[in-house]
């Protein structure tokens, strides 16, 4: 969050000042309110459910202050634009890059290596102020939704604002240039900002409907919020309102809107979209009111604690989130609880304020006023060097993790090539009891960082149909005579490494029909938008047609019900979803295909276990990452439907005992981590399951698998 002021507003105090000074205590109080509700939301998300709207409050404030500055001193040439950029750099980069540097070093020291790659990449993109696009892409990656929180996740809003600061002086400068030629500078500036506001708002509403996860982070959906602040600046500066009617009431209405949004807006609502109008309009009302009467909001927002927090709000925002994410890792290393208790949260609040005050005093203010960076050239030189150093830190984190993964993969390949190996599921075979090598498999053979990226070839080969499911890739593996279709969502895809090992042995050619997050069903899923819902249904129809008329001998299928049915609760979904698979299964049976349904694997995500991260933190106490078959159980409408169809052409395989030997679901079996996230099998463990899977297939009695 950009909480910076323009140069004219950089000398706040705890008491209201006259308007002519350029400082507004109400805005400083708004900053305090915004960072306060963000901080409380991050610590108590179930109580301050809409506290994330503090980001939107900051957007409006920034839009107002920066536009006010640019209108009063419009850039006339590139020198003016570069001078503006230089002031932003001196104000914002030193503190933010310091936080990124500290996060990078701290991640090495206290965080599990399983998050190093992601954190390093995000530090790199945050240093370049494009991390919002990184998070936007990750947000629509089905497999990334359960990733551990990033210690630099809050930098997405900083990136949005920096991108705004980069283009806004050019936009305003061009508007003034065109306006001067047309002899209507004020009107052209106003129309320009209105046009950006309208276009961005329309796009935000539409994109939030069709792609809500990505819409939260991308810049075009947020520009209208910053432009709202710009419109307020145009109104205040050009129309010169002495005082709005009922200004005190307007201020209180705006303040009430922000507070109400903190408790009533929820994360599962389509946001930003039209719902963001609540915090945006509310903030605009408080700024517009600018009232100083006895009953205005100014006395409340001008209280000394509010002014103090407003002064250091930028640094509070920068420091609080890394503390929330990294302190549990440190606590775990020290042998205390990894969950934040009330005392931990109170300490984080106090420490955030303390380190923010120090950062404001000795970093922000020092760099903003230093004569060493007085010229734009020196400022840009400093920015390039500092950003390069922090980016290098992020890249080094990725490189170290990649080297660990590479070396570990070589070790695993050697172990798998040994016919007497007890690696992974081989340790569950009856022959393992008499194999002395199995006694050596107590230690962890797979690094957690390697496990997080140990996925089937379907990912690297681009075999997935993704929302809106108009692209329908097919991938083939093996060149055998028997044609086998692997059908389903990601929980079918994670069996591909198993089937690949069997393809040559059993004379198969495997063709994949895999969709991310979309179950092959006749009933619509709740995928968050109409295009996705319809696309998934159309894809299901196409898969059935393609597999029943494409010369296939057999279908192996598996699903995870990752979202409820469209318009249904989870309870209703569990009852009704099997019917959505019945017709499809029957179509395969009627087409004389051999059909094998693999019951969904036990689900560690049910207990919020991100397996590689958990193993990295508890390598000596793996029982903390395990569970029971009952606690790791999840509905499987596909398997339920298959059990009710009486056909000699169909069989159901139950894999539970491969993951829960001796009645306990394990995160590590035979030295191999079993899942690469909260639900998907690592490719290595899947490969080691080939003998057991082959045996189950042969016992089905189906001709294709004899």
VOGU-3710 file (C-alpha; in Angstrom, 3 decimals, decimal comma):
1> xxxxxxxxxx> 0,000/0,000/0,000  1,349/3,351/-0,931  0,878/5,491/2,075  3,153/8,257/0,945  2,464/11,940/0,817  3,527/14,474/-1,739  6,357/16,753/-0,748  3,912/19,422/0,351  2,336/16,936/2,742  5,374/15,422/4,323
11> xxxxxxxxxx> 5,411/17,232/7,644  2,469/15,824/9,630  1,775/16,469/13,257  -0,796/15,307/15,725  -3,038/18,351/15,544  -5,126/19,807/12,686  -3,437/22,499/10,641  -4,833/25,213/8,433  -5,728/24,242/4,894  -3,092/26,483/3,450
21> xxxxxxxxxx> -0,307/24,298/4,818  -1,294/21,516/2,421  -1,475/18,989/5,260  -4,819/17,437/6,103  -5,178/15,722/9,431  -8,327/13,924/8,292  -6,396/12,156/5,545  -3,657/11,229/7,967  -6,355/9,784/10,227  -7,810/7,879/7,280
31> xxxxxxxxxx> -4,389/6,338/6,715  -4,338/5,194/10,321  -7,814/3,697/9,968  -6,865/1,932/6,727  -3,669/0,333/7,996  -5,362/-0,491/11,291  -8,166/-2,506/9,720  -5,719/-4,282/7,397  -3,567/-5,248/10,373  -6,569/-6,456/12,391
41> xxxxxxxxxx> -7,922/-8,390/9,417  -4,635/-10,208/8,910  -4,512/-11,179/12,586  -8,226/-11,886/13,119  -9,711/-12,618/9,661  -12,813/-14,223/11,129  -13,713/-11,117/13,112  -12,694/-8,259/10,841  -13,914/-10,139/7,775  -13,732/-7,166/5,408
51> xxxxxxxxxx> -10,559/-5,581/6,727  -8,909/-6,024/3,335  -10,841/-2,930/2,176  -8,157/-0,865/3,892  -6,232/-1,349/0,637  -9,055/0,371/-1,254  -9,022/3,263/1,189  -5,336/3,760/0,468  -5,928/3,658/-3,279  -8,377/6,545/-3,080
61> xxxxxxxxxx> -6,112/8,560/-0,791  -3,144/8,056/-3,119  -5,174/8,971/-6,177  -6,353/12,158/-4,506  -2,956/13,312/-3,249  -0,991/12,510/-6,384  -3,585/13,994/-8,736  -3,796/17,123/-6,564  -0,048/17,525/-6,816  0,000/16,979/-10,587
71> xxxxxxxxxx> -2,897/19,370/-11,225  -1,286/22,097/-9,165  2,108/21,522/-10,813  1,380/19,805/-14,137  4,378/18,191/-15,833  5,298/20,207/-18,903  8,148/18,032/-20,196  9,979/14,788/-19,567  12,214/16,488/-17,006  9,142/17,220/-14,889
81> xxxxxxxxxx> 7,972/13,614/-15,259  11,354/12,182/-14,273  11,508/14,557/-11,309  8,130/13,252/-10,181  9,322/9,661/-10,515  12,491/10,488/-8,586  10,471/11,883/-5,665  8,371/8,705/-5,589  11,522/6,568/-5,621  13,091/8,462/-2,707
91> xxxxxxxxxx> 9,869/8,228/-0,763  8,956/4,598/-1,362  11,819/2,377/-2,470  14,262/2,513/0,474  11,798/1,145/3,026  10,181/-1,379/0,697  13,491/-2,763/-0,554  14,766/-2,990/3,022  11,736/-5,101/3,943  12,266/-7,349/0,916
101> xxxxxxxxxx> 15,925/-7,804/1,861  15,048/-8,710/5,451  12,354/-11,109/4,260  14,798/-12,792/1,888  17,397/-13,355/4,597  14,778/-14,393/7,177  13,247/-16,914/4,794  16,639/-18,592/4,422  17,062/-18,694/8,201  13,642/-19,708/9,552
111> xxxxxxxxxx> 11,294/-20,834/6,745  11,191/-24,364/5,336  13,070/-24,819/2,075  9,814/-25,908/0,435  8,743/-22,256/0,158  12,103/-20,851/-0,967  11,400/-21,029/-4,703  8,039/-19,265/-4,515  9,271/-16,673/-2,041  12,417/-15,993/-4,063
121> xxxxxxxxxx> 10,406/-15,495/-7,243  7,994/-13,180/-5,456  10,832/-11,137/-3,912  12,256/-10,748/-7,400  8,963/-9,562/-8,898  8,174/-7,393/-5,854  11,535/-5,627/-6,225  10,490/-4,783/-9,788  6,953/-3,819/-8,656  5,146/-6,345/-10,814
131> xxxxxxxxxx> 4,348/-8,931/-8,130  0,605/-8,263/-8,434  0,720/-9,972/-11,833  2,620/-12,894/-10,309  -0,094/-13,346/-7,688  -2,805/-12,889/-10,313  -1,411/-15,784/-12,340  -0,992/-17,925/-9,212  -4,537/-17,159/-8,102  -6,005/-18,960/-11,122
141> xxxxxxxxxx> -3,592/-21,875/-10,794  -5,708/-24,572/-9,165  -2,610/-26,221/-7,716  -1,334/-22,984/-6,198  -4,447/-22,197/-4,171  -3,228/-24,176/-1,163  0,305/-22,777/-1,156  1,647/-21,374/2,084  1,100/-17,621/2,483  3,856/-15,553/0,948
151> xxxxxxxxxx> 5,709/-13,164/3,290  5,605/-10,546/0,493  1,996/-11,097/-0,558  1,020/-7,590/0,591  3,375/-6,091/-1,994  0,719/-6,662/-4,665  -0,953/-3,359/-3,769  2,367/-1,524/-3,761  2,924/-2,812/-7,277  -0,474/-1,535/-8,400
161> xxxxxxxxxx> 0,307/1,911/-7,032  3,804/2,055/-8,478  2,388/1,203/-11,883  -0,155/3,988/-11,337  2,617/6,442/-10,419  4,523/5,459/-13,532  1,711/6,259/-15,988  -0,294/8,948/-14,157  2,055/11,923/-14,625  2,264/11,076/-18,328
171> xxxxxxxxxx> -1,542/10,868/-18,575  -2,074/14,158/-16,739  0,745/15,849/-18,644  -0,700/14,801/-22,008  -4,175/15,878/-20,913  -2,837/19,345/-20,041  -0,939/19,517/-23,325  -4,027/18,656/-25,384  -6,189/20,871/-23,196  -3,843/23,822/-23,702
181> xxxxxxxxxx> -4,071/23,459/-27,486  -7,858/23,288/-27,267  -7,862/26,107/-24,674  -9,814/23,860/-22,280  -7,179/22,321/-19,976  -9,452/21,845/-16,975  -12,193/20,182/-18,997  -9,799/17,833/-20,833  -8,115/16,784/-17,572  -11,502/16,157/-15,994
191> xxxxxxxxxx> -12,832/14,187/-18,972  -9,638/12,137/-19,121  -9,913/11,055/-15,504  -13,656/10,385/-15,893  -12,937/8,237/-18,951  -10,330/6,174/-17,083  -12,666/5,844/-14,111  -15,603/4,610/-16,207  -13,555/2,239/-18,377  -11,755/0,686/-15,412
201> xxxxxxxxxx> -14,931/0,350/-13,331  -16,789/-1,394/-16,161  -13,831/-3,718/-16,730  -13,555/-4,366/-12,981  -17,203/-5,356/-12,658  -17,056/-7,601/-15,743  -13,703/-9,226/-14,982  -14,628/-9,852/-11,354  -17,579/-11,869/-12,632  -15,657/-13,893/-15,205
211> xxxxxxxxxx> -12,325/-14,264/-13,365  -12,733/-13,162/-9,764  -9,413/-14,512/-8,431  -7,274/-12,783/-11,023  -9,396/-9,623/-10,959  -8,408/-8,975/-7,359  -4,760/-8,361/-8,235  -4,524/-6,920/-11,736  -3,992/-3,202/-12,258  -6,835/-2,457/-14,727
221> xxxxxxxxxx> -9,474/-3,541/-12,213  -8,047/-1,137/-9,622  -7,338/1,987/-11,685  -10,861/3,318/-11,149  -10,257/3,372/-7,379  -7,188/5,548/-7,818  -9,046/7,600/-10,435  -11,814/8,188/-7,870  -9,271/10,025/-5,756  -8,305/11,935/-8,897
231> xxxxxxxxxx> -11,919/12,977/-9,490  -12,145/14,251/-5,915  -8,974/16,272/-6,530  -10,462/17,771/-9,726  -13,626/18,710/-7,864  -11,807/20,268/-4,918  -9,219/22,199/-6,950  -11,241/23,296/-9,980  -14,645/23,942/-8,436  -13,257/25,514/-5,241
241> xxxxxxxxxx> -16,132/24,494/-2,967  -15,900/26,621/0,174  -17,872/24,090/2,099  -20,202/21,312/1,022  -23,736/21,359/2,436  -23,982/18,964/5,359  -20,235/18,412/5,183  -20,052/17,044/8,722  -22,785/14,523/7,947  -21,080/13,528/4,691
251> xxxxxxxxxx> -17,866/12,856/6,582  -19,611/10,666/9,139  -21,484/8,759/6,424  -18,172/8,054/4,706  -16,501/6,951/7,926  -19,471/4,730/8,785  -19,248/3,155/5,324  -15,613/2,174/5,867  -16,336/0,711/9,305  -19,429/-1,140/8,052
261> xxxxxxxxxx> -17,469/-2,581/5,133  -14,867/-3,897/7,561  -17,466/-6,132/9,180  -19,950/-6,802/6,376  -17,907/-7,296/3,197  -16,574/-10,845/3,014  -13,691/-12,412/1,118  -16,066/-14,781/-0,701  -17,913/-11,866/-2,312  -17,036/-10,841/-5,899
271> xxxxxxxxxx> -14,368/-8,226/-5,227  -13,330/-5,626/-6,300  -16,181/-5,154/-8,820  -19,167/-3,105/-7,761  -18,782/-4,100/-4,090  -15,586/-2,043/-3,897  -17,756/1,029/-4,425  -18,543/0,858/-0,692  -15,034/1,601/0,644  -14,096/3,734/-2,377
281> xxxxxxxxxx> -17,116/6,050/-2,248  -16,943/6,154/1,551  -13,318/7,283/1,469  -14,121/9,859/-1,196  -16,910/11,255/0,998  -14,577/11,712/3,966  -12,022/13,520/1,781  -14,710/15,644/0,122  -16,245/16,644/3,441  -13,008/18,260/4,629
291> xxxxxxxxxx> -15,092/19,682/7,439  -13,719/21,374/10,527  -16,824/21,998/12,521  -17,490/20,877/16,019  -19,434/17,829/14,892  -17,190/16,798/11,989  -15,034/13,670/11,787  -11,889/15,807/12,064  -11,573/15,759/15,883  -11,756/11,962/15,851
301> xxxxxxxxxx> -9,315/11,511/12,980  -6,993/14,137/14,487  -6,476/12,315/17,769  -2,795/11,985/18,578  -2,719/8,137/18,316  -4,418/8,303/14,912  -1,972/10,920/13,667  0,995/8,928/14,931  -0,230/5,755/13,246  -0,958/7,708/10,077
311> xxxxxxxxxx> 2,596/9,076/10,084  4,095/5,573/10,106  1,314/3,785/8,216  3,419/2,993/5,141  6,027/1,203/7,231  3,407/-0,525/9,376  1,917/-1,938/6,205  5,336/-3,054/4,974  6,457/-4,799/8,155  3,351/-6,337/9,716
321> xxxxxxxxxx> 2,649/-9,086/7,157  6,162/-10,620/7,045  6,000/-10,842/10,830  2,656/-12,633/10,702  3,956/-15,156/8,167  7,482/-15,740/9,474  6,989/-15,648/13,270  5,240/-19,069/13,317  8,235/-20,611/11,518  10,561/-19,073/14,102
331> xxxxxxxxxx> 8,341/-20,278/16,947  8,449/-23,791/15,553  12,257/-23,714/15,402  12,348/-22,564/19,018  10,136/-25,463/20,051  7,035/-23,454/20,873  3,654/-23,586/19,173  3,514/-22,697/15,491  0,071/-21,106/15,822  -0,259/-17,465/16,780
341> xxxxxxxxxx> -1,930/-16,971/20,153  -3,328/-13,771/21,597  -0,016/-12,821/23,184  1,827/-13,508/19,906  -0,598/-11,276/18,019  -0,291/-8,503/20,573  3,494/-8,684/20,310  3,289/-8,548/16,508  1,142/-5,419/16,688  3,520/-3,708/19,084
351> xxxxxxxxxx> 6,637/-4,792/17,214  5,111/-3,732/13,875  4,523/-0,261/15,263  7,988/-0,068/16,832  9,905/-1,196/13,754  7,661/0,981/11,560  8,513/4,043/13,637  12,223/3,207/13,347  11,882/2,596/9,611  10,020/5,874/9,101
361> xxxxxxxxxx> 12,542/7,838/11,129  15,795/6,370/9,914  14,950/5,106/6,434  11,964/6,881/4,874  12,693/10,379/6,170  16,463/10,108/5,772  16,344/8,993/2,160  13,648/11,490/1,236  15,694/14,406/2,541  19,232/13,289/1,749
371> xxxxxxxxxx> 21,234/15,532/-0,562  23,055/12,508/-1,996  19,964/11,666/-4,062  18,970/15,207/-4,846  19,261/14,840/-8,622  16,994/12,446/-10,586  20,052/10,772/-12,145  21,446/9,821/-8,759  18,014/8,697/-7,603  17,536/6,444/-10,610
381> xxxxxxxxxx> 21,060/5,099/-10,191  20,328/4,252/-6,572  17,043/2,593/-7,588  18,677/0,447/-10,258  21,456/-0,755/-7,945  19,163/-1,384/-4,956  16,508/-3,160/-7,008  19,183/-5,265/-8,697  20,637/-6,346/-5,341  17,264/-7,334/-3,891
391> xxxxxxxxxx> 16,293/-9,058/-7,140  19,565/-10,987/-6,996  18,694/-12,105/-3,467  15,383/-13,477/-4,718  17,044/-15,208/-7,656  19,701/-16,714/-5,397  16,985/-18,170/-3,201  15,452/-19,792/-6,265  18,851/-21,038/-7,465  19,760/-22,663/-4,141
401> xxxxxxxxxx> 16,393/-24,406/-3,996  16,664/-25,552/-7,610  20,101/-27,064/-6,957  18,731/-28,948/-3,954  15,871/-30,265/-6,077  18,169/-31,247/-8,946  20,543/-33,184/-6,711  17,669/-34,866/-4,905  16,016/-35,895/-8,171  19,216/-37,583/-9,315
411> xxxxxxxxxx> 19,344/-39,460/-6,020  15,747/-40,629/-6,398  16,253/-41,786/-9,990  19,217/-43,914/-8,910  17,159/-45,431/-6,093  14,220/-46,196/-8,412  16,507/-47,923/-10,925  17,499/-50,452/-8,260  15,227/-53,537/-8,663  15,589/-54,298/-4,956
421> xxxxxxxxxx> 14,782/-50,751/-3,876  12,266/-50,144/-1,126  11,693/-46,584/-2,256  8,184/-45,239/-1,767  5,345/-47,695/-2,192  7,835/-50,527/-2,766  8,215/-50,545/1,011  4,578/-51,697/1,264  5,038/-54,820/-0,882  5,099/-58,189/0,911
431> xxxxxxxxxx> 8,628/-58,760/-0,395  9,809/-55,713/1,571  9,597/-57,636/4,841  12,512/-59,845/3,845  14,515/-57,108/2,120  17,382/-55,770/4,289  17,457/-52,572/2,232  14,054/-51,679/3,622  15,556/-51,254/7,064  17,473/-48,272/5,649
441> xxxxxxxxxx> 14,341/-46,455/4,484  13,543/-44,739/7,769  15,269/-41,553/6,635  13,680/-39,010/4,325  14,929/-39,585/0,767  12,950/-36,774/-0,872  13,567/-33,114/-0,066  10,371/-31,107/0,621  11,394/-28,542/-1,997  11,662/-31,357/-4,535
451> xxxxxxxxxx> 8,260/-32,708/-3,535  6,505/-29,397/-4,257  7,546/-29,603/-7,898  7,338/-33,367/-8,315  4,361/-33,428/-10,682  3,287/-35,578/-13,602  4,396/-34,742/-17,141  0,873/-33,523/-17,863  1,824/-30,129/-16,404  5,021/-29,555/-18,350
461> xxxxxxxxxx> 3,437/-30,956/-21,513  0,426/-28,629/-21,341  -2,141/-31,425/-21,206  -4,734/-29,490/-19,220  -7,963/-27,940/-20,374  -8,280/-24,787/-18,303  -11,138/-22,379/-17,791  -13,139/-21,576/-19,926  -12,287/-25,034/-21,343  -12,453/-24,063/-24,992
471> xxxxxxxxxx> -8,936/-25,427/-25,589  -9,051/-29,211/-25,368  -5,539/-30,666/-25,490  -4,838/-34,375/-25,788  -1,482/-35,867/-24,842  -0,349/-39,394/-25,657  2,166/-41,555/-23,819  3,396/-44,927/-25,013  2,871/-46,531/-28,410  1,126/-49,766/-27,570
481> xxxxxxxxxx> -1,747/-51,451/-29,370  -4,266/-51,079/-26,550  -5,777/-47,596/-26,420  -6,418/-46,303/-22,875  -8,052/-42,937/-22,118  -7,141/-41,243/-18,854  -10,112/-39,016/-18,011  -10,856/-36,584/-15,183  -9,510/-33,564/-13,384  -6,193/-33,182/-11,556
491> xxxxxxxxxx> -6,913/-36,262/-9,443  -6,870/-38,332/-12,609  -3,770/-36,525/-13,830  -1,713/-37,447/-10,788  -1,997/-41,136/-11,803  -0,236/-40,520/-15,128  3,284/-41,359/-13,790  1,929/-44,719/-12,578  0,321/-45,511/-15,915  3,394/-44,390/-17,862
501> xxxxxxxxxx> 5,504/-47,030/-16,105  2,940/-49,652/-17,056  2,415/-48,555/-20,661  5,440/-50,286/-22,192  5,007/-53,388/-20,093  1,324/-53,784/-20,949  1,332/-52,599/-24,590  -0,721/-49,430/-23,940  -1,045/-46,053/-25,556  -2,395/-43,603/-23,009
511> xxxxxxxxxx> -4,338/-40,540/-24,201  -5,177/-37,893/-21,604  -8,421/-35,949/-21,286  -7,651/-33,784/-18,275  -9,323/-30,606/-17,057  -8,235/-28,323/-14,243  -10,901/-28,087/-11,533  -13,638/-29,386/-13,866  -15,297/-32,719/-13,138  -16,517/-34,751/-16,100
521> xxxxxxxxxx> -20,197/-34,666/-15,209  -23,593/-33,834/-16,682  -24,343/-31,542/-13,726  -22,948/-27,973/-13,633  -20,237/-27,089/-11,106  -19,901/-23,804/-9,267  -16,804/-22,452/-11,001  -17,423/-18,836/-10,057  -18,616/-17,541/-13,419  -21,100/-18,529/-16,157
531> xxxxxxxxxx> -18,417/-18,996/-18,819  -16,547/-21,511/-16,705  -19,722/-23,406/-15,787  -20,853/-23,743/-19,401  -17,327/-24,423/-20,653  -16,906/-27,302/-18,209  -20,207/-28,855/-19,295  -19,330/-28,508/-22,981  -15,944/-30,061/-22,287  -17,603/-33,014/-20,516
541> xxxxxxxxxx> -19,884/-33,609/-23,502  -16,893/-33,473/-25,848  -14,894/-35,955/-23,750  -17,747/-38,469/-23,776  -18,183/-38,130/-27,520  -14,444/-38,352/-28,169  -13,854/-41,410/-25,965  -16,889/-43,360/-27,143  -16,138/-42,841/-30,821  -12,351/-42,642/-30,879
551> xxxxxxxxxx> -11,303/-46,268/-31,029  -10,470/-46,624/-27,339  -10,388/-49,958/-25,539  -10,624/-48,660/-21,977  -11,130/-45,621/-19,782  -9,355/-45,050/-16,478  -11,014/-42,191/-14,643  -10,784/-40,425/-11,312  -12,123/-37,157/-9,923  -12,033/-34,876/-6,960
561> xxxxxxxxxx> -15,185/-32,887/-6,235  -13,261/-29,651/-5,686  -16,248/-27,300/-5,882  -19,950/-27,802/-5,095  -22,570/-28,119/-7,782  -23,746/-24,820/-9,190  -26,239/-23,268/-6,773  -25,955/-26,135/-4,289  -24,494/-26,516/-0,819  -21,826/-29,109/-0,060
571> xxxxxxxxxx> -24,454/-31,266/1,649  -26,687/-31,142/-1,429  -23,684/-31,786/-3,670  -22,759/-34,960/-1,822  -26,280/-36,325/-2,362  -26,882/-35,171/-5,931  -23,452/-35,218/-7,625  -23,333/-39,027/-8,229  -26,221/-38,670/-10,673  -24,057/-36,337/-12,783
581> xxxxxxxxxx> -21,556/-39,177/-13,357  -24,044/-42,005/-13,885  -24,955/-41,124/-17,473  -21,320/-40,667/-18,475  -20,229/-43,975/-16,956  -23,157/-45,702/-18,624  -22,162/-44,183/-21,977  -18,725/-45,790/-21,690  -20,215/-49,131/-20,665  -22,699/-49,033/-23,562
591> xxxxxxxxxx> -19,794/-48,314/-25,941  -18,222/-51,632/-24,805  -15,261/-49,898/-23,158  -13,539/-51,353/-20,112  -13,995/-48,755/-17,380  -11,828/-48,460/-14,262  -12,803/-45,858/-11,656  -10,038/-45,004/-9,194  -11,584/-43,874/-5,939  -10,165/-40,490/-4,890
601> xxxxxxxxxx> -7,077/-40,601/-2,687  -7,218/-39,678/1,006  -7,324/-35,903/1,380  -4,703/-34,322/3,683  -6,085/-30,871/2,855  -9,108/-31,725/4,964  -6,928/-31,029/7,973  -5,261/-28,039/6,274  -2,007/-29,935/5,798  0,265/-28,680/3,022
611> xxxxxxxxxx> 2,316/-31,856/3,066  5,802/-30,753/1,853  5,722/-27,634/4,040  4,574/-29,694/7,009  7,297/-32,293/6,445  9,905/-29,546/6,155  8,845/-28,142/9,528  8,368/-31,491/11,297  10,923/-33,844/9,769  11,524/-35,404/13,179
621> xxxxxxxxxx> 7,837/-35,447/14,131  6,056/-36,610/10,987  3,037/-37,709/12,983  2,063/-34,014/13,031  1,600/-34,281/9,270  -0,343/-37,544/9,282  -3,993/-38,365/9,793  -6,554/-41,131/9,958  -8,572/-42,508/7,019  -11,624/-40,916/8,621
631> xxxxxxxxxx> -10,087/-37,444/8,978  -8,563/-37,583/5,485  -11,761/-38,833/3,861  -13,563/-36,838/1,180  -16,670/-37,395/-0,876  -16,291/-39,135/-4,229  -19,495/-38,901/-6,302  -17,819/-40,661/-9,241  -16,972/-43,771/-7,218  -20,385/-43,701/-5,527
641> xxxxxxxxxx> -22,074/-43,663/-8,919  -19,851/-46,472/-10,251  -20,777/-48,755/-7,333  -24,452/-48,535/-8,330  -23,931/-49,571/-11,947  -24,058/-53,321/-12,480  -21,703/-54,075/-15,348  -18,987/-56,615/-16,052  -17,169/-53,907/-17,989  -16,558/-51,672/-14,973
651> xxxxxxxxxx> -14,560/-51,914/-11,777  -13,595/-49,602/-8,902  -10,090/-49,470/-7,422  -9,695/-48,294/-3,825  -6,202/-46,856/-3,167  -6,589/-46,009/0,521  -4,253/-48,720/1,797  -1,464/-47,359/-0,429  -1,558/-44,102/1,527  -2,847/-45,211/4,931
661> xxxxxxxxxx> -0,978/-48,416/5,804  -1,716/-49,768/9,271  -4,674/-47,403/9,619  -2,635/-44,195/9,478  -2,361/-41,864/6,453  1,298/-40,971/6,142  3,045/-37,929/4,613  6,170/-40,019/3,949  6,248/-43,655/2,860  9,446/-45,452/1,970
671> xxxxxxxxxx> 11,401/-42,210/2,260  9,189/-40,483/-0,347  6,783/-37,608/0,351  3,381/-38,788/-0,780  1,746/-35,479/-1,792  3,136/-32,380/-3,489  0,465/-30,139/-1,939  -2,699/-30,813/0,052  -4,199/-33,435/-2,229  -2,066/-34,433/-5,261
681> xxxxxxxxxx> 0,331/-37,398/-5,352  3,988/-36,716/-6,045  5,118/-38,162/-9,367  7,831/-40,189/-7,609  5,404/-41,868/-5,231  2,979/-42,466/-8,104  5,746/-44,203/-10,067  6,550/-46,483/-7,132  2,868/-47,491/-7,003  3,018/-49,073/-10,478
691> xxxxxxxxxx> 3,322/-52,728/-9,267  0,363/-52,396/-6,892  -1,725/-50,572/-9,476  -0,937/-53,194/-12,117  -1,957/-55,970/-9,746  -5,296/-54,278/-8,994  -5,993/-53,773/-12,701  -5,361/-57,435/-13,455  -7,673/-58,487/-10,646  -10,551/-56,525/-12,226
701> xxxxxx> -10,823/-59,247/-14,881  -11,266/-56,664/-17,629  -9,908/-57,784/-21,009  -7,805/-54,658/-21,631  -5,806/-55,199/-18,452  -5,305/-58,971/-18,543
//
